[in-house]
Structures are given as structure tokens and as C-alpha cells.
Amino acid sequence: MNEKHFSQSILEWFDVHGRKNLPWQINKTPYRVWVSEIMLQQTQVTTVIGYYNRFMDQFKSLEELAKADEDDVLGYWAGLGYYARARNLHKTAKLIVSEYDGEFPSTLDEIESLPGIGRSTAGAILSLSLNQRAPILDGNVKRVLARFHAIEGWTGHPSIAKELWYWAERYTPKTRFSDYTQAMMDLGATLCTRSKPNCPQCPINSTCRAYNEDRTNTIPTPKPKKALPVKHRWLLHIENQKGEIYIEKRPPSGIWGSLWSLPDAPYTLDGNDITHYCREQLAVECTVLSYKESFKHTFSHYHLILHPIKLSYVSSIPSISGCSDSRWLKGKHQLGLPAPIKIYIDSMEEEY
């Protein structure tokens, strides 16, 4: 199958079966497409839709996003995970306002130079919002091309990625750039899925090597797995007499960067050590009340097991410098909390 026949088959399939009513496909602008593409990194469409609609209702324009407080941005992102994406969105919006007079750049090099935007995301923004010819290579497209050419090896490996970019460039047609980009995304998301692909309905199955060689279950080659280490931390649930919970803002780098969370402490500490830790590190005097059920949260690079310990707040210690970004939390709020921390706090509130 030559390049023209490939793209023509994909577009004909898209005209009948493609997705055309997703929120970011309506009133397409570089800003709206950019936000959707960042949200869709590491996250399924069905999950993103609700977050996207709420985010766009709050930050209707790039200028509004740039003016927003970081806490507000993270609050509307909380639950999506990979929070560096939200911080980069905010940083990029401010950069576009200051460096590009609020106009989203319109060249591949300029867009790719922005925080949190790689080659494929830049291409998607250009092709989907401005109908410019710019190949993409997201996870869906990698899977389609790897199976079509029976390319073995993990698609994240530089040499494999280079080969896939070659084919992505060759197959991108000279017209209907936006439709073709969306069509490739849709094909991977709806037919050429990671498991149990619906090959009989695929428009390019007649010349797909993996399908014809019965190798769709082994191509693409999975990412090499390694055992994830397990880390343990105390989760400090400090509560005052009003039923308010002590939270602090995490550093910008590291897990849950810039989100509000319950403090945590080394798991090597015992009960007496923990009250001392609260005194020295948080500048609060408290006493241990009870130990709660532990729970696990898995990151891409390790498992984190949190061991909540409930403490009763006694007083602050003005002479000791504690966390400057701290507050007491109760009831409704719009702060960005990590999903597992929010679930834990909500479950504690339900006990009362």
C-alpha cells in the first residue's frame, strides 16, 4: 500500500466512523486544542472530557489562564495526575502572554520550545487547530504504524521512534491535515487498541503485517518491565478542636508538586518521634490519637504506602519556623489536593 492509498483509506474510514463531537473539536482554537492535548497525555478521553469542560469553563481564554493563581489551576486539575502538566500549562500561558502578546505561536519550532510541549503535541496543535501539515506520533499512532509495518521493539526506544517518525511523515497527506491527524488518533483509540484490536473493521487490514501474520498481540513490543520499589511514609492527620485539618503546600518539584496535602514524615519514626517531628518541622504541638488503615498509591517509578496517624492539635510554636504555606481545611474548597489524599480526607469526614 503506497502513501496516498494509506492516507486515503484512513480518511475514508474517518468520514464515516471518526469522532467529530469531542469538546475540543468544537470551536477549535490553538488554546482549546493545546489544553486538550496536554490533558490527553497519559489519560483516556473518557476521563478527560469532564475535566476539560470544567477547566475551560473556568479558564475560557489563554489570558484568563495566565492571570489565574497557580492554586486555582491545580485545583481544576486535581485528580488527573501528572501535575507537572498543569504547572507547565500555567507557565506556558504566562510565557505566551509576555513573549507573544497573547497570540499562540504558529510554527512547529516555536510551539515545541514551550514548556511541556514535545514534537508530537506541537504537531497535533498545528494540524488540529490551524490545519497545517505537521505529523504526530502519540501512543495511538505509534501502535497503528508499528503493527502496520510489524516493527518490533519498544516504541519508546530512540531507534524505533526514529523509524516510526519516518513513516508518520511519509503517510501524512498533502491535504486534510486536521482530519488525517484526528483519524489516526481515532483509529488507534477505537479499533487498533492495545488489547483485543478490532482488526476486521480496520480500513488498512489487508496490508497490515501484524494482522496478516497474526502478531497483533505481540506488536507493539511492551515497555520492558522492572519491579517497582516500595516506599513507606507516615501521613500526618493533624486535627484541631474545630474539626479542621492541617494541610501544607508541597514544593514545586517532586511528587504532587505545588498541591496541598497532609504533611508526611519518615516511617522510621515512632509515636514520640512523630510529635517531636511536628514540633520541629511544622511548628505545631500535638498528641497522638490513633492509627488509621494504611493505603497504597502507585506512581510510574515506585509504590507509595501511606500510614495515616491521627494527631490532636494543641498549639502553635511561634519561636520555631514551620511551613509558611500551611492552612486549616474544612468543608468545601477549591484547593488542588492529590486524589488519594482527597479520598482519605473525605473518608474521614464520613466517619463523623
C-alpha positions, 0 to 999 in steps of 0.5 A, a space after each residue: 500500500 503506497 502513501 496516498 492509498 494509506 492516507 486515503 483509506 484512513 480518511 475514508 474510514 474517518 468520514 464515516 466512523 471518526 469522532 467529530 463531537 469531542 469538546 475540543 473539536 468544537 470551536 477549535 482554537 490553538 488554546 482549546 486544542 493545546 489544553 486538550 492535548 496536554 490533558 490527553 497525555 497519559 489519560 483516556 478521553 473518557 476521563 478527560 472530557 469532564 475535566 476539560 469542560 470544567 477547566 475551560 469553563 473556568 479558564 475560557 481564554 489563554 489570558 484568563 489562564 495566565 492571570 489565574 493563581 497557580 492554586 486555582 489551576 491545580 485545583 481544576 486539575 486535581 485528580 488527573 495526575 501528572 501535575 507537572 502538566 498543569 504547572 507547565 500549562 500555567 507557565 506556558 500561558 504566562 510565557 505566551 502572554 509576555 513573549 507573544 502578546 497573547 497570540 499562540 505561536 504558529 510554527 512547529 519550532 516555536 510551539 515545541 520550545 514551550 514548556 511541556 510541549 514535545 514534537 508530537 503535541 506541537 504537531 497535533 496543535 498545528 494540524 488540529 487547530 490551524 490545519 497545517 501539515 505537521 505529523 504526530 506520533 502519540 501512543 495511538 499512532 505509534 501502535 497503528 504504524 508499528 503493527 502496520 509495518 510489524 516493527 518490533 521493539 519498544 516504541 519508546 526506544 530512540 531507534 524505533 521512534 526514529 523509524 516510526 517518525 519516518 513513516 508518520 511523515 511519509 503517510 501524512 497527506 498533502 491535504 486534510 491535515 486536521 482530519 488525517 491527524 484526528 483519524 489516526 488518533 481515532 483509529 488507534 483509540 477505537 479499533 487498533 487498541 492495545 488489547 483485543 484490536 478490532 482488526 476486521 473493521 480496520 480500513 488498512 487490514 489487508 496490508 497490515 503485517 501484524 494482522 496478516 501474520 497474526 502478531 497483533 498481540 505481540 506488536 507493539 513490543 511492551 515497555 520492558 518491565 522492572 519491579 517497582 520499589 516500595 516506599 513507606 511514609 507516615 501521613 500526618 492527620 493533624 486535627 484541631 478542636 474545630 474539626 479542621 485539618 492541617 494541610 501544607 503546600 508541597 514544593 514545586 518539584 517532586 511528587 504532587 508538586 505545588 498541591 496541598 496535602 497532609 504533611 508526611 514524615 519518615 516511617 522510621 519514626 515512632 509515636 514520640 518521634 512523630 510529635 517531636 517531628 511536628 514540633 520541629 518541622 511544622 511548628 505545631 504541638 500535638 498528641 497522638 490519637 490513633 492509627 488509621 488503615 494504611 493505603 497504597 498509591 502507585 506512581 510510574 517509578 515506585 509504590 507509595 504506602 501511606 500510614 495515616 496517624 491521627 494527631 490532636 492539635 494543641 498549639 502553635 510554636 511561634 519561636 520555631 519556623 514551620 511551613 509558611 504555606 500551611 492552612 486549616 481545611 474544612 468543608 468545601 474548597 477549591 484547593 488542588 489536593 492529590 486524589 488519594 489524599 482527597 479520598 482519605 480526607 473525605 473518608 474521614 469526614 464520613 466517619 463523623 
